[in-house]
Amino acid sequence: MSTSAHSSAEPSAPTAGQTVSGGTVTDRLVGANSEYAAEFSDPGMDAKPVLRVAVVACMDARLDLHKALGLALGDCHTIRNAGGVVTDDVIRSLTISQRALGTRSVILIHHTNCGMESITEEFRQELEAEVGQRPVWAVEAYTDADQDVRQSIQRVRTSPFLLHTDDVRGFVFDVTTGLLREILPTS
């Protein structure tokens, strides 16, 4: 990585909209992409994941899923959202992943110290008051990551759109140790 593309974990990391070395954060990322593209060569893969697995996880920036799971480019489909919860859109993505692109396994990953544990569905009411329109989506906040993983497992296993629901497993990633803890579904 070049010296201009420093880690965002450094104390000088900008907040949204601030500039970095005469540009925005987006300018920095586009510059990093130019460096990446200069050395890029087509790996010759198609869209079907090599390991035939889809991973659903939280969007939290502390989760480096490829490193944490020992994955390489092309190994899996990665579906991320706030909380890593199984929403209708996640079911849509999993359905396409399975039916069009051959995945058979699903891994669900929540994590410790998640921001979804500190907000409530009142967030939608606050948005409505602020912008004058109520969001059509649910916040999907939760207070118990283990229980929400169980609920997510159940949502995947009972979806009529998914072909393969026999290998669905859920985990909570510990952001302080890097370890996964498996959550067993309710019987």
Secondary structure, DSSP 8 states (H G I E B T S, - for coil): --TTS--TTSTT---TT-EETTEEHHHHHHHHHHHHHHH-------SS-TT-EEEEEE--TT--HHHHHT--TTSEEEEEEGGG---HHHHHHHHHHHHTT---EEEEEEETT-GGGS--THHHHHHHHHHSS--SS-----S-HHHHHHHHHHHHHT-TT-S--SSEEEEEE-TTT--EEEE----
